[in-house]
Amino acid sequence: MIGYVIVGLAVVALIGIAMSVKVVKQYERVVQFRLGKVRGGPRGPGVIFIVPFVDRVPRVSMRIITMPIQSQGIITRDNVSVDVSAVAYYRVDDPIASIVAIENVESAIDQIAQTTLRAVVGRHTLDEALSETETINQNIREILDVQTKDWGIEVTVVELKDIQLPESMKRAMARQAEAEREKRAKIIAAEGEALAAGELASASDVMMEHPLALQLRNLQTLVELGVDKNSTVVFPAPLMSTIQELGAFLNRETNAVANLPPAPTSQVPPAPTAPAATNGEAVRS
């Protein structure tokens, strides 16, 4: 009997020792409650010793926790209904406050994050909500950080994850974007035409000072047209006007020659003839 008692005591002692030793991981802290009261500050990491059945040591993770904020319908300042979802990142800064000050810290942060998201986005117009996301994220984070400070929680980052627009609004924005692109295209084309007109004006000034430059340009154009073996021959306007002027000149010359008066003819008297010689008479010269 004595042996059994000793073995039983040894087993109880081993169980007590095992229950009194706790191993706290690097990313954890424990809050020690002795008879319902907090004893000291957060403990860990490493090996700690407690009194079994007297101390209670809940563990608190010190790592950053990712909490998605579910999508919810929000009315913007310009009366547009959108569905907005976000994500928040927080970590425990004070393990004791996160246990003593609030019962379920994760549920509390989720609820207050939803209400803060609705309030902040509702103060902005749709265009502001789409273009000023960084400002909205910063405002939500600051509001959450102030409200959760008493709970021992630090909100590090809040990001808007998705903004769902109504189908009618999507179509209207698509038409607006298309009109904006067409406007930019027309502006760029007009600027190009203006630059081209300026360059053409400069080129025309040079050709007015140097007429041979225009003829060289005409010859270059003819060469470019003949590269693709075109059967159509194109003559520049100055060359055609020169041909017309030359034809008009030839016509004037022909008409002038035809209208000249005939030349007068001169009458030449006939040469005298010698008298005929009679028989037996000799002609003396």
C-alpha positions as CSV (number, residue, x, y, z in Angstrom):
1,M,0.0,0.0,0.0
2,I,2.8,2.4,0.9
3,G,4.3,1.8,-2.6
4,Y,1.0,2.6,-4.3
5,V,0.7,5.8,-2.3
6,I,4.2,6.9,-3.2
7,V,3.5,6.2,-6.9
8,G,0.3,8.1,-6.7
9,L,1.9,11.1,-5.0
10,A,4.7,11.1,-7.6
11,V,2.1,11.1,-10.4
12,V,0.2,13.9,-8.8
13,A,3.4,15.9,-8.4
14,L,4.4,15.3,-12.0
15,I,0.9,16.5,-13.2
16,G,1.2,19.5,-10.9
17,I,4.6,20.4,-12.3
18,A,3.3,19.9,-15.9
19,M,0.3,22.2,-15.2
20,S,2.5,24.9,-13.5
21,V,4.9,25.2,-16.5
22,K,3.8,27.1,-19.5
23,V,5.7,27.7,-22.7
24,V,5.0,31.1,-24.4
25,K,5.9,31.5,-28.0
26,Q,7.8,34.4,-29.4
27,Y,4.7,36.1,-30.9
28,E,2.5,35.5,-27.8
29,R,2.0,37.1,-24.5
30,V,0.0,35.8,-21.5
31,V,-1.9,37.8,-18.9
32,Q,-1.8,36.1,-15.5
33,F,-5.0,36.2,-13.5
34,R,-4.6,35.0,-9.9
35,L,-7.9,34.5,-8.2
36,G,-9.6,36.8,-10.7
37,K,-7.1,39.6,-10.5
38,V,-4.4,40.6,-12.9
39,R,-1.0,39.9,-11.5
40,G,1.8,41.9,-12.9
41,G,2.2,42.8,-16.6
42,P,2.1,40.6,-19.7
43,R,4.5,37.7,-19.5
44,G,6.5,35.9,-22.1
45,P,8.0,34.7,-24.3
46,G,9.7,31.7,-22.9
47,V,8.9,29.4,-19.9
48,I,6.8,30.7,-17.1
49,F,5.6,29.1,-13.9
50,I,2.1,29.4,-12.5
51,V,0.1,28.0,-9.6
52,P,-2.3,25.3,-10.9
53,F,-6.0,25.8,-10.2
54,V,-5.2,29.3,-8.9
55,D,-3.8,31.1,-11.9
56,R,-5.5,31.5,-15.3
57,V,-3.2,32.6,-18.2
58,P,-5.1,33.5,-21.5
59,R,-2.8,33.9,-24.5
60,V,-2.8,37.0,-26.7
61,S,-1.2,37.0,-30.2
62,M,0.9,40.0,-30.9
63,R,1.0,39.5,-34.7
64,I,-0.8,41.7,-37.2
65,I,-4.3,40.4,-37.9
66,T,-6.1,40.8,-41.2
67,M,-9.8,41.6,-40.9
68,P,-11.9,41.9,-44.1
69,I,-14.7,44.4,-43.9
70,Q,-17.7,43.0,-45.7
71,S,-19.3,44.8,-48.7
72,Q,-22.2,47.1,-47.8
73,G,-24.4,49.6,-49.6
74,I,-23.4,53.2,-49.1
75,I,-25.1,56.4,-50.4
76,T,-22.5,58.9,-51.5
77,R,-22.9,62.7,-51.1
78,D,-24.2,63.0,-54.7
79,N,-26.9,60.4,-54.0
80,V,-25.2,57.4,-55.9
81,S,-25.6,54.0,-54.4
82,V,-22.4,52.0,-54.3
83,D,-21.2,48.7,-52.7
84,V,-17.9,49.2,-50.9
85,S,-15.7,46.6,-49.3
86,A,-12.4,47.1,-47.5
87,V,-9.8,45.3,-45.4
88,A,-8.2,46.4,-42.1
89,Y,-4.9,45.4,-40.5
90,Y,-4.5,45.7,-36.7
91,R,-2.4,44.3,-33.9
92,V,-2.6,44.1,-30.1
93,D,-0.6,46.9,-28.5
94,D,-1.7,46.3,-24.9
95,P,-2.5,42.6,-24.1
96,I,-4.1,43.4,-20.7
97,A,-6.4,46.1,-22.1
98,S,-7.4,43.8,-25.0
99,I,-8.7,41.3,-22.5
100,V,-9.9,43.4,-19.7
101,A,-11.4,46.4,-21.6
102,I,-13.5,44.5,-24.1
103,E,-14.9,41.0,-24.4
104,N,-14.6,40.2,-28.1
105,V,-12.1,42.6,-29.7
106,E,-12.3,41.1,-33.2
107,S,-16.1,41.4,-33.4
108,A,-16.0,44.9,-32.0
109,I,-13.4,46.1,-34.5
110,D,-15.4,44.6,-37.3
111,Q,-18.6,46.4,-36.3
112,I,-16.9,49.8,-35.8
113,A,-15.0,49.4,-39.0
114,Q,-18.2,49.0,-41.0
115,T,-19.9,52.0,-39.4
116,T,-16.8,54.1,-39.9
117,L,-16.5,53.1,-43.6
118,R,-20.1,54.0,-44.2
119,A,-19.7,57.4,-42.5
120,V,-16.5,58.4,-44.3
121,V,-17.5,57.3,-47.8
122,G,-20.9,58.9,-47.4
123,R,-19.2,62.3,-46.9
124,H,-17.6,62.1,-50.4
125,T,-19.0,62.2,-53.9
126,L,-18.6,59.3,-56.3
127,D,-15.7,60.9,-58.2
128,E,-13.9,61.6,-54.9
129,A,-14.5,58.1,-53.7
130,L,-12.9,56.7,-56.9
131,S,-10.0,59.2,-57.2
132,E,-9.2,60.0,-53.5
133,T,-8.9,56.5,-52.1
134,E,-5.7,57.3,-50.2
135,T,-7.4,60.1,-48.3
136,I,-10.4,58.0,-47.5
137,N,-8.1,55.1,-46.2
138,Q,-6.2,57.6,-44.0
139,N,-9.4,59.0,-42.6
140,I,-10.8,55.6,-41.7
141,R,-7.6,54.5,-40.2
142,E,-7.3,57.6,-38.0
143,I,-10.9,57.2,-36.7
144,L,-10.5,53.5,-36.0
145,D,-7.2,54.1,-34.3
146,V,-8.7,56.7,-31.9
147,Q,-11.7,54.5,-31.0
148,T,-9.7,51.3,-30.5
149,K,-6.9,52.9,-28.5
150,D,-8.7,52.2,-25.2
151,W,-9.0,48.6,-26.2
152,G,-5.2,48.2,-26.5
153,I,-5.5,47.8,-30.3
154,E,-3.5,49.7,-32.9
155,V,-5.0,49.9,-36.5
156,T,-2.1,50.0,-38.9
157,V,-3.6,50.0,-42.3
158,V,-7.1,50.3,-43.9
159,E,-7.6,49.8,-47.6
160,L,-10.7,50.1,-49.8
161,K,-10.8,46.8,-51.6
162,D,-13.6,47.1,-54.1
163,I,-16.2,49.7,-55.2
164,Q,-19.1,48.2,-57.1
165,L,-21.1,50.7,-59.3
166,P,-24.6,50.3,-60.7
167,E,-24.8,49.2,-64.3
168,S,-26.4,52.5,-65.4
169,M,-23.5,54.4,-63.8
170,K,-20.9,52.2,-65.5
171,R,-22.5,52.9,-68.9
172,A,-22.6,56.6,-68.2
173,M,-18.9,56.6,-67.1
174,A,-17.9,54.6,-70.2
175,R,-19.6,57.2,-72.4
176,Q,-17.9,60.0,-70.5
177,A,-14.5,58.3,-70.9
178,E,-15.1,57.7,-74.6
179,A,-16.1,61.4,-75.1
180,E,-13.0,62.5,-73.2
181,R,-10.7,60.4,-75.4
182,E,-12.4,61.8,-78.5
183,K,-11.9,65.3,-77.2
184,R,-8.2,64.7,-76.6
185,A,-7.8,63.1,-80.0
186,K,-9.4,66.1,-81.7
187,I,-7.2,68.5,-79.7
188,I,-4.1,66.6,-80.7
189,A,-5.2,66.5,-84.3
190,A,-5.9,70.3,-84.3
191,E,-2.5,71.0,-82.7
192,G,-0.9,68.9,-85.4
193,E,-2.7,70.8,-88.2
194,A,-1.6,74.1,-86.6
195,L,2.0,73.0,-86.6
196,A,1.8,71.6,-90.1
197,A,0.2,74.9,-91.3
198,G,3.1,76.8,-89.7
199,E,5.6,74.6,-91.4
200,L,3.9,75.0,-94.8
201,A,3.8,78.7,-94.4
202,S,7.6,78.7,-93.8
203,A,8.1,76.5,-96.8
204,S,6.0,78.7,-99.0
205,D,8.1,81.7,-98.0
206,V,11.3,79.9,-98.9
207,M,9.8,78.8,-102.3
208,M,8.7,82.4,-103.0
209,E,12.3,83.6,-102.5
210,H,13.7,80.6,-104.4
211,P,11.4,79.6,-107.4
212,L,13.7,76.7,-108.3
213,A,12.9,75.0,-105.0
214,L,9.3,74.7,-106.1
215,Q,10.4,73.1,-109.4
216,L,12.6,70.6,-107.5
217,R,9.7,69.8,-105.2
218,N,7.5,69.1,-108.3
219,L,10.2,66.8,-109.8
220,Q,10.5,65.0,-106.4
221,T,6.7,64.5,-106.3
222,L,6.8,63.0,-109.8
223,V,9.5,60.6,-108.8
224,E,7.5,59.5,-105.7
225,L,4.4,58.9,-107.9
226,G,6.3,56.8,-110.4
227,V,7.8,54.4,-107.7
228,D,4.7,52.2,-107.7
229,K,4.5,51.9,-111.5
230,N,1.4,54.0,-111.7
231,S,-0.2,54.4,-115.1
232,T,-1.5,57.9,-114.3
233,V,0.8,60.8,-115.1
234,V,0.2,63.9,-112.9
235,F,1.6,67.2,-114.0
236,P,2.1,70.0,-111.4
237,A,-0.1,73.1,-111.8
238,P,2.9,75.4,-112.6
239,L,4.0,73.1,-115.4
240,M,0.6,73.0,-116.9
241,S,0.3,76.8,-116.7
242,T,3.7,77.1,-118.5
243,I,2.5,74.8,-121.3
244,Q,-0.7,76.8,-121.7
245,E,1.3,80.1,-121.9
246,L,3.6,78.6,-124.5
247,G,0.7,77.4,-126.6
248,A,-1.0,80.8,-126.4
249,F,2.3,82.5,-127.5
250,L,2.6,80.2,-130.5
251,N,-1.0,80.9,-131.4
252,R,-0.4,84.7,-131.2
253,E,2.7,84.4,-133.4
254,T,0.8,82.3,-136.0
255,N,-2.0,84.8,-136.2
256,A,0.4,87.7,-136.5
257,V,2.2,86.1,-139.5
258,A,-1.1,85.3,-141.2
259,N,-2.3,88.9,-140.9
260,L,0.8,90.5,-142.5
261,P,0.1,92.3,-146.0
262,P,1.5,90.7,-149.2
263,A,4.9,92.0,-150.4
264,P,4.8,94.3,-153.7
265,T,6.1,92.8,-157.0
266,S,8.7,94.9,-159.2
267,Q,8.3,95.0,-163.2
268,V,11.7,94.7,-165.1
269,P,11.7,96.2,-168.7
270,P,12.6,93.6,-171.5
271,A,16.2,93.7,-172.8
272,P,16.7,95.2,-176.3
273,T,17.2,92.7,-179.1
274,A,19.8,93.1,-182.0
275,P,18.5,93.8,-185.6
276,A,18.5,90.9,-187.9
277,A,21.2,90.8,-190.6
278,T,20.4,91.0,-194.3
279,N,21.9,88.9,-197.0
280,G,25.3,90.1,-198.2
281,E,25.6,92.4,-195.3
282,A,28.0,91.7,-192.5
283,V,27.1,92.7,-189.0
284,R,29.6,94.7,-187.3
285,S,30.1,94.4,-183.9
